[in-house]
Amino acid sequence: MIYFYLGSIAAVTCLSGISIYSGYKRRSSISCMAGMMIAMTIAMMESLAVGTIAGIVYPQDLAFPTAGAVLLGIVCGYLAGKPAGTMAALDGMLAGIMGGMMGAMLGVMLGKHAFMMVLFIDLIFLFIHSVLHQLIREESTGQQGDLSNVKGGTMWLHPYVFGLGIFVLAAVFLYQG
């Protein structure tokens, strides 16, 4: 089970690194507001995922998972927000603090369904980062994409696909007992 958690942390961190790099590549065309959203999204999701896993692995002590996730969230928030400006970096750092604290508390409180919660957070992480990359693409091209445009890579955001995905996730997690 520990290998699944370590793999999840590695995958989440790798995808966050790719998102930060993508923001740096397109920093000249990203507005301050979009930069703030990018920084907040990356920092919150990274620290939430890592904090949850750290809370599961170290349930006897809330200090270590909280401090580790908060520090990682601050670093991710700063790196993701700095290309858009200091305000975006500060927004990302604060979101990283909040996500790290929430993730660590969630991880410590989980019982026998910890594996399913990590899987659930990983799936949400993937979905949020696909939307984030769409935002980065839209900001760099200056065009708003149509949600039903499958050629633009936005099939996952189509209302029917999104609704079906939420229904399947809810069914899986509600019938775990």
Rosetta constraint file for C-alpha pairs under 8 A:
AtomPair CA 1 CA 5 HARMONIC 6.62 0.50
AtomPair CA 2 CA 6 HARMONIC 6.16 0.50
AtomPair CA 2 CA 57 HARMONIC 7.86 0.50
AtomPair CA 3 CA 7 HARMONIC 5.93 0.50
AtomPair CA 4 CA 8 HARMONIC 6.05 0.50
AtomPair CA 5 CA 9 HARMONIC 6.25 0.50
AtomPair CA 5 CA 53 HARMONIC 6.41 0.50
AtomPair CA 5 CA 118 HARMONIC 7.88 0.50
AtomPair CA 6 CA 10 HARMONIC 6.17 0.50
AtomPair CA 7 CA 11 HARMONIC 6.05 0.50
AtomPair CA 8 CA 12 HARMONIC 6.04 0.50
AtomPair CA 8 CA 122 HARMONIC 7.30 0.50
AtomPair CA 9 CA 13 HARMONIC 6.01 0.50
AtomPair CA 9 CA 49 HARMONIC 7.43 0.50
AtomPair CA 9 CA 50 HARMONIC 6.04 0.50
AtomPair CA 9 CA 53 HARMONIC 7.69 0.50
AtomPair CA 10 CA 14 HARMONIC 5.99 0.50
AtomPair CA 11 CA 15 HARMONIC 6.13 0.50
AtomPair CA 12 CA 16 HARMONIC 6.11 0.50
AtomPair CA 12 CA 46 HARMONIC 6.49 0.50
AtomPair CA 12 CA 49 HARMONIC 7.47 0.50
AtomPair CA 12 CA 122 HARMONIC 7.58 0.50
AtomPair CA 12 CA 125 HARMONIC 7.67 0.50
AtomPair CA 13 CA 17 HARMONIC 6.09 0.50
AtomPair CA 13 CA 46 HARMONIC 6.79 0.50
AtomPair CA 14 CA 18 HARMONIC 6.27 0.50
AtomPair CA 15 CA 19 HARMONIC 6.23 0.50
AtomPair CA 15 CA 129 HARMONIC 7.98 0.50
AtomPair CA 16 CA 20 HARMONIC 6.15 0.50
AtomPair CA 16 CA 42 HARMONIC 6.13 0.50
AtomPair CA 16 CA 46 HARMONIC 6.82 0.50
AtomPair CA 16 CA 76 HARMONIC 7.88 0.50
AtomPair CA 17 CA 21 HARMONIC 6.10 0.50
AtomPair CA 18 CA 22 HARMONIC 6.07 0.50
AtomPair CA 19 CA 23 HARMONIC 6.24 0.50
AtomPair CA 19 CA 42 HARMONIC 7.48 0.50
AtomPair CA 19 CA 80 HARMONIC 7.96 0.50
AtomPair CA 19 CA 129 HARMONIC 7.78 0.50
AtomPair CA 19 CA 133 HARMONIC 7.16 0.50
AtomPair CA 20 CA 24 HARMONIC 6.32 0.50
AtomPair CA 20 CA 42 HARMONIC 7.76 0.50
AtomPair CA 20 CA 76 HARMONIC 7.95 0.50
AtomPair CA 20 CA 79 HARMONIC 6.80 0.50
AtomPair CA 20 CA 80 HARMONIC 5.02 0.50
AtomPair CA 21 CA 25 HARMONIC 6.16 0.50
AtomPair CA 22 CA 26 HARMONIC 6.39 0.50
AtomPair CA 22 CA 136 HARMONIC 7.64 0.50
AtomPair CA 23 CA 27 HARMONIC 5.70 0.50
AtomPair CA 23 CA 30 HARMONIC 7.90 0.50
AtomPair CA 23 CA 38 HARMONIC 7.88 0.50
AtomPair CA 23 CA 80 HARMONIC 6.84 0.50
AtomPair CA 23 CA 83 HARMONIC 7.19 0.50
AtomPair CA 23 CA 136 HARMONIC 6.92 0.50
AtomPair CA 24 CA 80 HARMONIC 7.77 0.50
AtomPair CA 24 CA 83 HARMONIC 5.92 0.50
AtomPair CA 26 CA 30 HARMONIC 6.56 0.50
AtomPair CA 26 CA 136 HARMONIC 7.71 0.50
AtomPair CA 26 CA 140 HARMONIC 6.19 0.50
AtomPair CA 27 CA 83 HARMONIC 5.46 0.50
AtomPair CA 27 CA 84 HARMONIC 6.36 0.50
AtomPair CA 29 CA 139 HARMONIC 6.42 0.50
AtomPair CA 29 CA 140 HARMONIC 5.19 0.50
AtomPair CA 30 CA 34 HARMONIC 6.21 0.50
AtomPair CA 30 CA 35 HARMONIC 6.18 0.50
AtomPair CA 30 CA 84 HARMONIC 6.65 0.50
AtomPair CA 30 CA 136 HARMONIC 7.51 0.50
AtomPair CA 30 CA 139 HARMONIC 5.63 0.50
AtomPair CA 30 CA 140 HARMONIC 6.41 0.50
AtomPair CA 31 CA 35 HARMONIC 6.01 0.50
AtomPair CA 31 CA 84 HARMONIC 6.71 0.50
AtomPair CA 31 CA 139 HARMONIC 7.54 0.50
AtomPair CA 32 CA 36 HARMONIC 6.10 0.50
AtomPair CA 32 CA 84 HARMONIC 5.38 0.50
AtomPair CA 32 CA 85 HARMONIC 6.83 0.50
AtomPair CA 32 CA 87 HARMONIC 7.88 0.50
AtomPair CA 32 CA 88 HARMONIC 6.65 0.50
AtomPair CA 33 CA 37 HARMONIC 6.35 0.50
AtomPair CA 33 CA 88 HARMONIC 7.62 0.50
AtomPair CA 34 CA 38 HARMONIC 6.07 0.50
AtomPair CA 34 CA 135 HARMONIC 7.80 0.50
AtomPair CA 34 CA 139 HARMONIC 7.57 0.50
AtomPair CA 35 CA 39 HARMONIC 6.06 0.50
AtomPair CA 35 CA 80 HARMONIC 7.80 0.50
AtomPair CA 35 CA 81 HARMONIC 5.88 0.50
AtomPair CA 35 CA 83 HARMONIC 7.57 0.50
AtomPair CA 35 CA 84 HARMONIC 5.03 0.50
AtomPair CA 35 CA 85 HARMONIC 7.79 0.50
AtomPair CA 35 CA 88 HARMONIC 5.73 0.50
AtomPair CA 36 CA 40 HARMONIC 6.00 0.50
AtomPair CA 36 CA 81 HARMONIC 6.24 0.50
AtomPair CA 36 CA 84 HARMONIC 7.37 0.50
AtomPair CA 36 CA 87 HARMONIC 7.25 0.50
AtomPair CA 36 CA 88 HARMONIC 4.10 0.50
AtomPair CA 36 CA 89 HARMONIC 7.19 0.50
AtomPair CA 36 CA 91 HARMONIC 6.14 0.50
AtomPair CA 36 CA 92 HARMONIC 6.71 0.50
AtomPair CA 37 CA 41 HARMONIC 5.97 0.50
AtomPair CA 37 CA 88 HARMONIC 7.77 0.50
AtomPair CA 38 CA 42 HARMONIC 6.17 0.50
AtomPair CA 38 CA 80 HARMONIC 6.84 0.50
AtomPair CA 38 CA 81 HARMONIC 7.12 0.50
AtomPair CA 38 CA 92 HARMONIC 7.97 0.50
AtomPair CA 38 CA 132 HARMONIC 6.77 0.50
AtomPair CA 38 CA 136 HARMONIC 7.97 0.50
AtomPair CA 39 CA 43 HARMONIC 6.03 0.50
AtomPair CA 39 CA 76 HARMONIC 7.66 0.50
AtomPair CA 39 CA 77 HARMONIC 5.17 0.50
AtomPair CA 39 CA 78 HARMONIC 7.39 0.50
AtomPair CA 39 CA 79 HARMONIC 7.85 0.50
AtomPair CA 39 CA 80 HARMONIC 4.70 0.50
AtomPair CA 39 CA 81 HARMONIC 4.67 0.50
AtomPair CA 39 CA 88 HARMONIC 6.39 0.50
AtomPair CA 39 CA 89 HARMONIC 6.65 0.50
AtomPair CA 39 CA 91 HARMONIC 6.98 0.50
AtomPair CA 39 CA 92 HARMONIC 4.44 0.50
AtomPair CA 39 CA 93 HARMONIC 7.93 0.50
AtomPair CA 40 CA 44 HARMONIC 5.84 0.50
AtomPair CA 40 CA 77 HARMONIC 6.48 0.50
AtomPair CA 40 CA 81 HARMONIC 7.93 0.50
AtomPair CA 40 CA 88 HARMONIC 7.95 0.50
AtomPair CA 40 CA 91 HARMONIC 6.14 0.50
AtomPair CA 40 CA 92 HARMONIC 4.24 0.50
AtomPair CA 40 CA 93 HARMONIC 7.57 0.50
AtomPair CA 40 CA 94 HARMONIC 7.95 0.50
AtomPair CA 40 CA 95 HARMONIC 5.38 0.50
AtomPair CA 40 CA 96 HARMONIC 7.28 0.50
AtomPair CA 41 CA 45 HARMONIC 6.01 0.50
AtomPair CA 41 CA 92 HARMONIC 7.63 0.50
AtomPair CA 41 CA 95 HARMONIC 7.87 0.50
AtomPair CA 41 CA 128 HARMONIC 7.90 0.50
AtomPair CA 41 CA 132 HARMONIC 7.60 0.50
AtomPair CA 42 CA 46 HARMONIC 5.95 0.50
AtomPair CA 42 CA 76 HARMONIC 6.82 0.50
AtomPair CA 42 CA 77 HARMONIC 6.75 0.50
AtomPair CA 42 CA 80 HARMONIC 7.06 0.50
AtomPair CA 42 CA 92 HARMONIC 7.66 0.50
AtomPair CA 42 CA 129 HARMONIC 7.91 0.50
AtomPair CA 43 CA 47 HARMONIC 5.99 0.50
AtomPair CA 43 CA 73 HARMONIC 4.88 0.50
AtomPair CA 43 CA 74 HARMONIC 7.01 0.50
AtomPair CA 43 CA 75 HARMONIC 8.00 0.50
AtomPair CA 43 CA 76 HARMONIC 5.19 0.50
AtomPair CA 43 CA 77 HARMONIC 4.64 0.50
AtomPair CA 43 CA 80 HARMONIC 7.74 0.50
AtomPair CA 43 CA 92 HARMONIC 5.75 0.50
AtomPair CA 43 CA 93 HARMONIC 6.91 0.50
AtomPair CA 43 CA 95 HARMONIC 6.02 0.50
AtomPair CA 43 CA 96 HARMONIC 4.52 0.50
AtomPair CA 43 CA 99 HARMONIC 7.43 0.50
AtomPair CA 44 CA 48 HARMONIC 5.88 0.50
AtomPair CA 44 CA 73 HARMONIC 6.71 0.50
AtomPair CA 44 CA 92 HARMONIC 7.68 0.50
AtomPair CA 44 CA 95 HARMONIC 5.20 0.50
AtomPair CA 44 CA 96 HARMONIC 4.85 0.50
AtomPair CA 44 CA 97 HARMONIC 7.84 0.50
AtomPair CA 44 CA 98 HARMONIC 7.11 0.50
AtomPair CA 44 CA 99 HARMONIC 4.69 0.50
AtomPair CA 44 CA 100 HARMONIC 7.39 0.50
AtomPair CA 45 CA 49 HARMONIC 6.05 0.50
AtomPair CA 45 CA 99 HARMONIC 6.87 0.50
AtomPair CA 45 CA 125 HARMONIC 6.33 0.50
AtomPair CA 46 CA 50 HARMONIC 6.13 0.50
AtomPair CA 46 CA 72 HARMONIC 7.82 0.50
AtomPair CA 46 CA 73 HARMONIC 6.50 0.50
AtomPair CA 46 CA 76 HARMONIC 7.68 0.50
AtomPair CA 46 CA 96 HARMONIC 7.72 0.50
AtomPair CA 46 CA 99 HARMONIC 7.83 0.50
AtomPair CA 47 CA 51 HARMONIC 5.60 0.50
AtomPair CA 47 CA 69 HARMONIC 5.04 0.50
AtomPair CA 47 CA 70 HARMONIC 6.44 0.50
AtomPair CA 47 CA 72 HARMONIC 6.30 0.50
AtomPair CA 47 CA 73 HARMONIC 4.78 0.50
AtomPair CA 47 CA 96 HARMONIC 5.76 0.50
AtomPair CA 47 CA 97 HARMONIC 7.67 0.50
AtomPair CA 47 CA 99 HARMONIC 5.20 0.50
AtomPair CA 47 CA 100 HARMONIC 4.51 0.50
AtomPair CA 47 CA 103 HARMONIC 6.89 0.50
AtomPair CA 48 CA 52 HARMONIC 6.05 0.50
AtomPair CA 48 CA 69 HARMONIC 7.37 0.50
AtomPair CA 48 CA 99 HARMONIC 4.56 0.50
AtomPair CA 48 CA 100 HARMONIC 5.18 0.50
AtomPair CA 48 CA 101 HARMONIC 7.69 0.50
AtomPair CA 48 CA 102 HARMONIC 6.48 0.50
AtomPair CA 48 CA 103 HARMONIC 4.26 0.50
AtomPair CA 48 CA 104 HARMONIC 7.44 0.50
AtomPair CA 49 CA 53 HARMONIC 6.41 0.50
AtomPair CA 49 CA 103 HARMONIC 6.36 0.50
AtomPair CA 49 CA 118 HARMONIC 7.49 0.50
AtomPair CA 49 CA 121 HARMONIC 6.47 0.50
AtomPair CA 49 CA 122 HARMONIC 7.23 0.50
AtomPair CA 49 CA 125 HARMONIC 7.93 0.50
AtomPair CA 50 CA 54 HARMONIC 6.02 0.50
AtomPair CA 50 CA 69 HARMONIC 5.96 0.50
AtomPair CA 50 CA 100 HARMONIC 7.55 0.50
AtomPair CA 50 CA 103 HARMONIC 7.13 0.50
AtomPair CA 51 CA 55 HARMONIC 5.98 0.50
AtomPair CA 51 CA 65 HARMONIC 5.75 0.50
AtomPair CA 51 CA 66 HARMONIC 6.43 0.50
AtomPair CA 51 CA 68 HARMONIC 7.41 0.50
AtomPair CA 51 CA 69 HARMONIC 4.79 0.50
AtomPair CA 51 CA 70 HARMONIC 7.86 0.50
AtomPair CA 51 CA 99 HARMONIC 7.72 0.50
AtomPair CA 51 CA 100 HARMONIC 5.25 0.50
AtomPair CA 51 CA 101 HARMONIC 7.15 0.50
AtomPair CA 51 CA 102 HARMONIC 7.49 0.50
AtomPair CA 51 CA 103 HARMONIC 4.29 0.50
AtomPair CA 51 CA 104 HARMONIC 4.27 0.50
AtomPair CA 51 CA 105 HARMONIC 7.87 0.50
AtomPair CA 51 CA 107 HARMONIC 6.92 0.50
AtomPair CA 52 CA 56 HARMONIC 6.30 0.50
AtomPair CA 52 CA 102 HARMONIC 7.92 0.50
AtomPair CA 52 CA 103 HARMONIC 4.23 0.50
AtomPair CA 52 CA 104 HARMONIC 4.89 0.50
AtomPair CA 52 CA 105 HARMONIC 7.24 0.50
AtomPair CA 52 CA 106 HARMONIC 5.80 0.50
AtomPair CA 52 CA 107 HARMONIC 4.08 0.50
AtomPair CA 52 CA 108 HARMONIC 7.51 0.50
AtomPair CA 52 CA 118 HARMONIC 7.36 0.50
AtomPair CA 53 CA 57 HARMONIC 6.18 0.50
AtomPair CA 53 CA 103 HARMONIC 7.86 0.50
AtomPair CA 53 CA 104 HARMONIC 7.59 0.50
AtomPair CA 53 CA 107 HARMONIC 6.04 0.50
AtomPair CA 53 CA 118 HARMONIC 7.01 0.50
AtomPair CA 54 CA 58 HARMONIC 5.90 0.50
AtomPair CA 54 CA 65 HARMONIC 4.93 0.50
AtomPair CA 54 CA 69 HARMONIC 7.77 0.50
AtomPair CA 54 CA 104 HARMONIC 6.55 0.50
AtomPair CA 54 CA 107 HARMONIC 6.87 0.50
AtomPair CA 55 CA 59 HARMONIC 5.29 0.50
AtomPair CA 55 CA 62 HARMONIC 6.86 0.50
AtomPair CA 55 CA 65 HARMONIC 5.38 0.50
AtomPair CA 55 CA 66 HARMONIC 7.83 0.50
AtomPair CA 55 CA 103 HARMONIC 7.42 0.50
AtomPair CA 55 CA 104 HARMONIC 4.75 0.50
AtomPair CA 55 CA 105 HARMONIC 6.77 0.50
AtomPair CA 55 CA 106 HARMONIC 7.14 0.50
AtomPair CA 55 CA 107 HARMONIC 4.03 0.50
AtomPair CA 55 CA 108 HARMONIC 4.53 0.50
AtomPair CA 56 CA 107 HARMONIC 4.64 0.50
AtomPair CA 56 CA 108 HARMONIC 5.53 0.50
AtomPair CA 56 CA 110 HARMONIC 7.13 0.50
AtomPair CA 56 CA 114 HARMONIC 7.02 0.50
AtomPair CA 58 CA 62 HARMONIC 7.53 0.50
AtomPair CA 58 CA 64 HARMONIC 7.75 0.50
AtomPair CA 58 CA 65 HARMONIC 6.97 0.50
AtomPair CA 58 CA 108 HARMONIC 7.53 0.50
AtomPair CA 59 CA 107 HARMONIC 7.41 0.50
AtomPair CA 59 CA 108 HARMONIC 4.83 0.50
AtomPair CA 59 CA 109 HARMONIC 7.97 0.50
AtomPair CA 60 CA 108 HARMONIC 7.83 0.50
AtomPair CA 61 CA 65 HARMONIC 7.58 0.50
AtomPair CA 62 CA 66 HARMONIC 6.14 0.50
AtomPair CA 62 CA 104 HARMONIC 6.91 0.50
AtomPair CA 62 CA 105 HARMONIC 7.29 0.50
AtomPair CA 62 CA 108 HARMONIC 7.04 0.50
AtomPair CA 63 CA 67 HARMONIC 6.00 0.50
AtomPair CA 64 CA 68 HARMONIC 5.99 0.50
AtomPair CA 65 CA 69 HARMONIC 5.99 0.50
AtomPair CA 65 CA 104 HARMONIC 5.48 0.50
AtomPair CA 66 CA 70 HARMONIC 5.93 0.50
AtomPair CA 66 CA 100 HARMONIC 5.92 0.50
AtomPair CA 66 CA 101 HARMONIC 5.37 0.50
AtomPair CA 66 CA 103 HARMONIC 7.84 0.50
AtomPair CA 66 CA 104 HARMONIC 5.23 0.50
AtomPair CA 66 CA 105 HARMONIC 7.73 0.50
AtomPair CA 67 CA 71 HARMONIC 6.05 0.50
AtomPair CA 67 CA 100 HARMONIC 7.74 0.50
AtomPair CA 68 CA 72 HARMONIC 6.18 0.50
AtomPair CA 68 CA 100 HARMONIC 7.83 0.50
AtomPair CA 69 CA 73 HARMONIC 6.00 0.50
AtomPair CA 69 CA 96 HARMONIC 7.93 0.50
AtomPair CA 69 CA 97 HARMONIC 7.78 0.50
AtomPair CA 69 CA 99 HARMONIC 7.87 0.50
AtomPair CA 69 CA 100 HARMONIC 4.48 0.50
AtomPair CA 69 CA 101 HARMONIC 7.26 0.50
AtomPair CA 69 CA 103 HARMONIC 7.78 0.50
AtomPair CA 69 CA 104 HARMONIC 7.28 0.50
AtomPair CA 70 CA 74 HARMONIC 6.14 0.50
AtomPair CA 70 CA 96 HARMONIC 5.97 0.50
AtomPair CA 70 CA 97 HARMONIC 4.68 0.50
AtomPair CA 70 CA 98 HARMONIC 7.50 0.50
AtomPair CA 70 CA 99 HARMONIC 7.33 0.50
AtomPair CA 70 CA 100 HARMONIC 4.44 0.50
AtomPair CA 70 CA 101 HARMONIC 6.55 0.50
AtomPair CA 71 CA 75 HARMONIC 6.31 0.50
AtomPair CA 71 CA 96 HARMONIC 7.83 0.50
AtomPair CA 71 CA 97 HARMONIC 7.43 0.50
AtomPair CA 71 CA 100 HARMONIC 7.99 0.50
AtomPair CA 72 CA 76 HARMONIC 6.14 0.50
AtomPair CA 72 CA 96 HARMONIC 7.39 0.50
AtomPair CA 72 CA 100 HARMONIC 7.98 0.50
AtomPair CA 73 CA 77 HARMONIC 5.88 0.50
AtomPair CA 73 CA 92 HARMONIC 7.95 0.50
AtomPair CA 73 CA 93 HARMONIC 6.42 0.50
AtomPair CA 73 CA 95 HARMONIC 7.39 0.50
AtomPair CA 73 CA 96 HARMONIC 3.69 0.50
AtomPair CA 73 CA 97 HARMONIC 5.97 0.50
AtomPair CA 73 CA 99 HARMONIC 7.27 0.50
AtomPair CA 73 CA 100 HARMONIC 6.40 0.50
AtomPair CA 74 CA 78 HARMONIC 6.08 0.50
AtomPair CA 74 CA 92 HARMONIC 7.12 0.50
AtomPair CA 74 CA 93 HARMONIC 4.26 0.50
AtomPair CA 74 CA 94 HARMONIC 7.05 0.50
AtomPair CA 74 CA 95 HARMONIC 7.93 0.50
AtomPair CA 74 CA 96 HARMONIC 5.13 0.50
AtomPair CA 74 CA 97 HARMONIC 6.31 0.50
AtomPair CA 75 CA 79 HARMONIC 6.16 0.50
AtomPair CA 75 CA 93 HARMONIC 7.04 0.50
AtomPair CA 76 CA 80 HARMONIC 5.92 0.50
AtomPair CA 76 CA 92 HARMONIC 7.46 0.50
AtomPair CA 76 CA 93 HARMONIC 7.35 0.50
AtomPair CA 76 CA 96 HARMONIC 7.34 0.50
AtomPair CA 77 CA 81 HARMONIC 5.90 0.50
AtomPair CA 77 CA 89 HARMONIC 5.90 0.50
AtomPair CA 77 CA 90 HARMONIC 7.40 0.50
AtomPair CA 77 CA 91 HARMONIC 7.33 0.50
AtomPair CA 77 CA 92 HARMONIC 3.76 0.50
AtomPair CA 77 CA 93 HARMONIC 4.37 0.50
AtomPair CA 77 CA 94 HARMONIC 7.63 0.50
AtomPair CA 77 CA 95 HARMONIC 7.23 0.50
AtomPair CA 77 CA 96 HARMONIC 6.04 0.50
AtomPair CA 78 CA 82 HARMONIC 5.77 0.50
AtomPair CA 78 CA 88 HARMONIC 7.99 0.50
AtomPair CA 78 CA 89 HARMONIC 4.49 0.50
AtomPair CA 78 CA 90 HARMONIC 6.74 0.50
AtomPair CA 78 CA 92 HARMONIC 6.03 0.50
AtomPair CA 78 CA 93 HARMONIC 5.65 0.50
AtomPair CA 79 CA 83 HARMONIC 7.71 0.50
AtomPair CA 79 CA 89 HARMONIC 7.08 0.50
AtomPair CA 80 CA 89 HARMONIC 6.80 0.50
AtomPair CA 80 CA 92 HARMONIC 7.13 0.50
AtomPair CA 81 CA 85 HARMONIC 6.43 0.50
AtomPair CA 81 CA 86 HARMONIC 7.14 0.50
AtomPair CA 81 CA 87 HARMONIC 7.72 0.50
AtomPair CA 81 CA 88 HARMONIC 4.55 0.50
AtomPair CA 81 CA 89 HARMONIC 3.78 0.50
AtomPair CA 81 CA 90 HARMONIC 7.38 0.50
AtomPair CA 81 CA 91 HARMONIC 7.57 0.50
AtomPair CA 81 CA 92 HARMONIC 6.01 0.50
AtomPair CA 82 CA 86 HARMONIC 5.92 0.50
AtomPair CA 82 CA 88 HARMONIC 6.56 0.50
AtomPair CA 82 CA 89 HARMONIC 4.94 0.50
AtomPair CA 84 CA 88 HARMONIC 6.03 0.50
AtomPair CA 84 CA 89 HARMONIC 7.62 0.50
AtomPair CA 85 CA 89 HARMONIC 6.39 0.50
AtomPair CA 86 CA 90 HARMONIC 6.10 0.50
AtomPair CA 87 CA 91 HARMONIC 6.14 0.50
AtomPair CA 88 CA 92 HARMONIC 6.11 0.50
AtomPair CA 89 CA 93 HARMONIC 6.17 0.50
AtomPair CA 90 CA 94 HARMONIC 6.22 0.50
AtomPair CA 91 CA 95 HARMONIC 6.22 0.50
AtomPair CA 92 CA 96 HARMONIC 6.12 0.50
AtomPair CA 93 CA 97 HARMONIC 6.37 0.50
AtomPair CA 94 CA 98 HARMONIC 6.37 0.50
AtomPair CA 95 CA 99 HARMONIC 6.04 0.50
AtomPair CA 96 CA 100 HARMONIC 5.95 0.50
AtomPair CA 97 CA 101 HARMONIC 6.34 0.50
AtomPair CA 98 CA 102 HARMONIC 6.26 0.50
AtomPair CA 99 CA 103 HARMONIC 5.90 0.50
AtomPair CA 100 CA 104 HARMONIC 6.13 0.50
AtomPair CA 101 CA 105 HARMONIC 6.28 0.50
AtomPair CA 102 CA 106 HARMONIC 6.13 0.50
AtomPair CA 103 CA 107 HARMONIC 6.10 0.50
AtomPair CA 104 CA 108 HARMONIC 6.25 0.50
AtomPair CA 105 CA 109 HARMONIC 6.27 0.50
AtomPair CA 106 CA 110 HARMONIC 6.29 0.50
AtomPair CA 107 CA 114 HARMONIC 7.50 0.50
AtomPair CA 110 CA 114 HARMONIC 5.55 0.50
AtomPair CA 113 CA 117 HARMONIC 6.40 0.50
AtomPair CA 114 CA 118 HARMONIC 6.29 0.50
AtomPair CA 115 CA 119 HARMONIC 6.25 0.50
AtomPair CA 116 CA 120 HARMONIC 6.01 0.50
AtomPair CA 116 CA 173 HARMONIC 7.51 0.50
AtomPair CA 117 CA 121 HARMONIC 6.11 0.50
AtomPair CA 118 CA 122 HARMONIC 6.07 0.50
AtomPair CA 119 CA 123 HARMONIC 6.24 0.50
AtomPair CA 120 CA 124 HARMONIC 6.28 0.50
AtomPair CA 120 CA 169 HARMONIC 7.81 0.50
AtomPair CA 121 CA 125 HARMONIC 5.93 0.50
AtomPair CA 122 CA 126 HARMONIC 6.24 0.50
AtomPair CA 123 CA 127 HARMONIC 6.31 0.50
AtomPair CA 124 CA 128 HARMONIC 6.04 0.50
AtomPair CA 125 CA 129 HARMONIC 6.07 0.50
AtomPair CA 126 CA 130 HARMONIC 6.17 0.50
AtomPair CA 127 CA 131 HARMONIC 6.46 0.50
AtomPair CA 128 CA 132 HARMONIC 6.12 0.50
AtomPair CA 129 CA 133 HARMONIC 6.09 0.50
AtomPair CA 130 CA 134 HARMONIC 6.35 0.50
AtomPair CA 131 CA 135 HARMONIC 6.31 0.50
AtomPair CA 131 CA 157 HARMONIC 7.68 0.50
AtomPair CA 132 CA 136 HARMONIC 6.31 0.50
AtomPair CA 133 CA 137 HARMONIC 6.13 0.50
AtomPair CA 134 CA 138 HARMONIC 6.08 0.50
AtomPair CA 134 CA 154 HARMONIC 7.42 0.50
AtomPair CA 135 CA 139 HARMONIC 6.07 0.50
AtomPair CA 136 CA 140 HARMONIC 6.19 0.50
AtomPair CA 137 CA 141 HARMONIC 6.16 0.50
AtomPair CA 138 CA 142 HARMONIC 5.60 0.50
AtomPair CA 138 CA 143 HARMONIC 5.42 0.50
AtomPair CA 138 CA 144 HARMONIC 5.78 0.50
AtomPair CA 138 CA 145 HARMONIC 6.84 0.50
AtomPair CA 139 CA 143 HARMONIC 7.16 0.50
AtomPair CA 145 CA 149 HARMONIC 7.35 0.50
AtomPair CA 145 CA 152 HARMONIC 7.47 0.50
AtomPair CA 147 CA 154 HARMONIC 6.16 0.50
AtomPair CA 147 CA 155 HARMONIC 7.28 0.50
AtomPair CA 147 CA 157 HARMONIC 5.98 0.50
AtomPair CA 147 CA 158 HARMONIC 5.47 0.50
AtomPair CA 148 CA 154 HARMONIC 7.03 0.50
AtomPair CA 148 CA 155 HARMONIC 6.49 0.50
AtomPair CA 148 CA 157 HARMONIC 7.54 0.50
AtomPair CA 148 CA 158 HARMONIC 5.31 0.50
AtomPair CA 149 CA 153 HARMONIC 7.35 0.50
AtomPair CA 149 CA 154 HARMONIC 6.15 0.50
AtomPair CA 149 CA 155 HARMONIC 6.60 0.50
AtomPair CA 150 CA 154 HARMONIC 5.60 0.50
AtomPair CA 150 CA 155 HARMONIC 4.72 0.50
AtomPair CA 151 CA 155 HARMONIC 7.93 0.50
AtomPair CA 154 CA 158 HARMONIC 7.05 0.50
AtomPair CA 155 CA 161 HARMONIC 7.37 0.50
AtomPair CA 156 CA 161 HARMONIC 5.91 0.50
AtomPair CA 156 CA 162 HARMONIC 6.14 0.50
AtomPair CA 157 CA 161 HARMONIC 6.82 0.50
AtomPair CA 157 CA 162 HARMONIC 5.82 0.50
AtomPair CA 158 CA 162 HARMONIC 6.02 0.50
AtomPair CA 159 CA 163 HARMONIC 5.92 0.50
AtomPair CA 160 CA 164 HARMONIC 6.07 0.50
AtomPair CA 161 CA 165 HARMONIC 6.11 0.50
AtomPair CA 162 CA 166 HARMONIC 6.27 0.50
AtomPair CA 163 CA 167 HARMONIC 6.15 0.50
AtomPair CA 164 CA 168 HARMONIC 6.17 0.50
AtomPair CA 165 CA 169 HARMONIC 6.16 0.50
AtomPair CA 166 CA 170 HARMONIC 6.04 0.50
AtomPair CA 167 CA 171 HARMONIC 6.11 0.50
AtomPair CA 168 CA 172 HARMONIC 6.17 0.50
AtomPair CA 169 CA 173 HARMONIC 6.23 0.50
AtomPair CA 170 CA 174 HARMONIC 5.83 0.50
AtomPair CA 171 CA 175 HARMONIC 6.13 0.50
AtomPair CA 172 CA 176 HARMONIC 6.59 0.50
